[in-house]
């Protein structure tokens, strides 16, 4: 099997890592010709290969998502595309993959279940449009599967998911942007409509890589492959962080009506970053990150995910 990983973020790294160490599959990593993070750099630096990936001996190929012919050329002979890109870049990737006969496409999801996404989703960064495009091409033979992993442990890392090169442009990739600020010892506890702390599923980026690569042995992929390291209520997530800090955090409880009020205030203030953070808490309260039946966990039982407590203590060692 020949695999293309579209993107070079932290998730792409771990998928590539396990592809190279656990399988004999050929794979390439597609890197943007010009990344948004590099817009203000000298033009000579824009198309350089990713050194940390190239140093592993992996094939990193520069691609222009605005050039259909370039995309098609780079995807020729690929059987599976795993996407880490969003928006119009992903639409172009889907079109090119269908054009050259890619057999399966895994879109950039890696969060809650796509089945629970509301019609008007404030957190949608082009995922709904991508799924609609994939449904069009499925009739032509390109199947697709959504990979769902819930909340990444890396949201609670020093520096947030941005420190793992994940979600730079999501609006909530910084330290303390979701649920709790470990350094400041403050936490936001969303409660569901029953008055109970919301439940979430969480997975480390490393385990996502392990799960995805292990799934390659499966003959058939369902519409959605769900995986998680732990299923836990948010108050327990905070308690683990309190244990790690050996301090009691300042906790603020939130309910559907109070979250709606916070969102209205953020909208009136045109505070777009706060809108994203509140919408994440609202999605948590609504149960969108609770995957329920983790079918991939059951299908690949050779994986023992890293427990959140073990991961968190290791991530913050020497950081405080």
LINDA-V301875 format. One line per field, one symbol per residue. ss: DSSP state (@ for helix, = for strand, . for the rest). psi: psi as a letter, one per 30 degrees, with the letter a starting at -180 (. if undefined). burial: b if it has 16 or more other ideal C-beta (glycine too) atoms within 10 Angstrom, else e. Layout:
ss->???
psi->???
burial->???
//
This chain:
ss->.=====...@@@@@@@@@@@@@...=======...@@@....@@@.....@@@@....=====....@@@@@@@@....====...@@@@@@@@@@@@@....===.......@@@..........@@@@@@@@@@@@....==.===..==@@@@....@@@@...............==....======.....=.=====.@@@@@@@@@@@@@......===...====@@@@@@@@@@@@....=====.@@@@@@@@@@@@@...@@@@@@@@@@@@@@.........@@@@@........@@@@@@@@.....
psi->kkkkjjlgaeeeeeeeefeffflgkkllkkkkejlefgeglkfffegkljefeeffgljkkkkjfgjeeeeeeffkfkekkjkglabeeeeeeeeeeeeggkekkjljdhblkffgklejjfgjhgeeeeeeeeeefefgfjllkkjkgbkkeffglkfafefghkhegffhglkgfkekjeefhkkkjkkafggkklklklkleeeeeeeeeefffkekklekjkllekkklfeeeeeeeeeefhlkljkkkkleeeeeeeeeeeeefhieeeeeeeeeeeeeefgfgjfcjieeefeigfkjlkkeeeeeeeegkgf.
burial->eebbbbbbbbbbbbbbbbbeeeeeeebbbbbbeeeeeeeeeeeeeeeebbeebeeeebebebbbbeeeebbeebbeebebbbbbbbeebbbbbbebbbbeebebbbbbbbbbbbebbeeeeebebbbebbbebbeebeeeebebbbbbbbbbbbbbbeebbbebbbbeebbbbbbbbbbbbbeebebbbbbbeeeebbbbbbbbbbbbbbbbbbbbeeeebeebbbbbbbbbbbbebbbbbbebeeeebeeeebeeeebeebbeebeeeeeeebbbbbbbbbbbbbbbbbbeebebbebbeeeebbebbebbeebbeeee
//
